[in-house]
Each structure stands twice: as C-alpha cells, then as structure tokens.
C-alpha cells in the first residue's frame, strides 16, 4: 500500500486537557483524540464515554479523583464504537453502563468485527489492549430518551437520531446548558463516516443546535465554550457531510466507480478539510460509505479487519 494504512503510523501521544465547563462538569480532551466527559452529582459521578481500554479508563478515573471522591456509578456510551466503549472494565464492578437500545443492537450485530477493525486501524488508541476482557455490554438501555438524576442534577440522555451511527446518544444538562455530543459533532477533526447516515445526520445536528448549548463537548477536538465556536463546530461538521455526499451522489448518478469518486473527493476536499485531524485516515472509509448510501444501501455494511485492508488497497494501493 502506497500510503500507510489508516492510523497505524500515528504513534505520537497527545497532550490532554481537563477543563471545567460548569461547576462539577468536566471535559477531558486530547488534541483530536477521542474525548470523554465527567458529571459530578450530589452523591455519585457519571462518565461519558469509557475510553478504549481498561488501562486508559484508569487514567480517566485518576482525573476524576483529582476533583471528587464520590463513586463512579454510571458510564454512558454515546455509541457502540470500540474506541469509546472497551474501557468499561476499568471502572468499578457495580457501575451502570447506559446505551441506547439501537447502540446495543449494533454491538450484537457488529461489535466483535468493529473491535478487531478499530484496533488494527489505530493501535495507539488501544494502549493496554491485551487487558480488554471482551466486548462491552450495556446494563441499562433506553428507547428514545431517559433522564438520569444524580441527586438534584439532571442529565437528559437522548438518542438524537441517525448520524455518525444509527444509535448516537447525547448527554444534555438543561440547567447548565452543557451538551456532550459524542461524534455527532467534531471540531478540527474529520468526521468518521464509515457507519454513517449522511442524509439523516444534518437533521440530527439541527436537533442538537436547537437545544441552545452554551458549552459543547464534541467527539474530537477542544471543548467549545463560545457561541461562535459552537456554531463553527456544528456548521463545520454539516459542511463536511454536505460536500462529501454531494460528490458521492453525483458520482453514482454519472456511473462512476468508487475509485473515481474517491479521487475526486480527495482532490476537492483536501484544500478545505485536509488539515483536520485524521483526514487521511477517515476519507477512504467515509467515501466508501457515502458511495454505498448514494447507491441506496441504507444500513452500513459491516467493516471487518479484512474488508478494511481490501478497501484501502483498492483506493490507496
């Protein structure tokens, strides 16, 4: 393969930032690596996105202990991707693991394939992967929306709609107006669209925007704490999706093959988006899914470690 596969060559550790967005509400960000959130209630703590391995979850637990000694009783999975969920074993045994019913169904359908695929794509993000005991299974699922009360602190957990995956969930603190978007919004980082629903995602972003957050934690990138930054994060994600899907739709309509659509997408999108984190990694997967959806394939095809390599060779080899 002429270009290194996915992010296998990305070995540089990122600098983490642990910031307080509202009293007792924190974001852990890392220069474009996956973000996590912490919400401290009256007598317990909620963690948003577990991280990729138990060892990396332990690093997040140590951050929690810098600001509170309250027990971690809930972990929310914003979606099913391995890099977000496999660290659950690094939390206390009695932690409640929350996910949408759709996200759980996706673990059933494709969780093992996704785990094998993601570890192969980006080994740096799976530090201590030999300690992962297996797939992460939610202990509490919900349909549509639920409210978690951490004493007097309200956290609305909402299956916002199809977008990054079919099961995307957000955490919304209505009093503090803080939104944890998961990978529905990215900032300075390329949206991963390998399991996406391009035509649905913009309407899902509309629902997030309508909440009127004063702080937004994207899936990747710095926490957004001004109206301009929040608008930039949402609009940047929306523009990327619009531009890529338009290229795919036009290519399919013209009868072009996937390689031709990919070459056009890279040529036209690199000047605007090529500086975003993981652009080179994501684009082969993103274009493949956009091409499929433009051809009428509604449910994303399952990525396996073998399919990953086959696709990469076809587009980059």
Steps between C-alpha positions, in 0.01 A plus 500: 500500500648833395367688803524359851177326597253713700681631811747219562790745462350752747708433811517849652327529839270799534493759775184467709295793627265460795270800516199598711207622288257560786522420872564126518487449121827417324638412157810291438635585154824402329594692184261311276502162674157384626351712778325398823282685749449498876188617682509513881169468677400527866623154588647339187672558167399440138773435241416563134687261271712239670819522288656219299664276760482435875847653539393821326180505705722487807666821385157665482407367845811668636376827350169451678683447825673836456165674543276267704500187715139416411451156344465455125163330467405561135683486167319622188598363160420757231518224236638153446848564353780312674713806568214636716386192687763232562643671808195424716687221678722770653212637709353362825311172478166657591503771235184530290580504127241701304441489123212544260318185398621559144864522612464169685350340191803615303733336753306177449516535122856625444679564828769233465579595142523865600733420789739305276479767230563802723795348684661424164436853370627705793709297746620806697146562622486152652782521752490188716267323258612161633302585817166537318284209621267508199206698371329756722132435566260763635323417823232765442348588162234752408282583202493859383581692816558457871581729791776414744480679836831528682329620814375846402702513177303416186662331200279438200630209291358517150521274196526803275457327164705328237827667410849376585329165566138391531517503880657836585423629848564841653514617861327832566508692826202736466577716802866551413432491122798273442481249214714191449444417133710190452622472142194674358710820514873524441725805528820517300472125447368309201163333564527123472211395275564132442177411682319825428162605367586805290145600414381485863801654673427869418151480656654341809741795520200733476353336812826549689525864394140565605592417861697824516813376681740748657772232505537201268744211529551345156615146440843627403655843537500762772197579715296779340403775744396799289206543260739547207697184578183295550362625170832428331505143630146421389526681167839350423369150557190574291706646214732199487204262477327711236809535281596132516152364440446734203815361336388142565148561375623665180752223443243224538257683272771525235585131528848555643666228705609540862863573412401787270270648765775465761758674284262790436410529869863511606585760237207729577481460878865501601545879454217571747518208740840340452648670808243338729617218727476147348398629155718248315380221729129570472450589136522150347240375748288815466488492122426127499196552721381811312524306174297212645231731636478684170440162337207438737669283766330629816665280763878544503686186403701348783867588506731209574877502530512321165261740326700795634818381330325405177336843474823685585694314233232573241499874574858566614701204370 
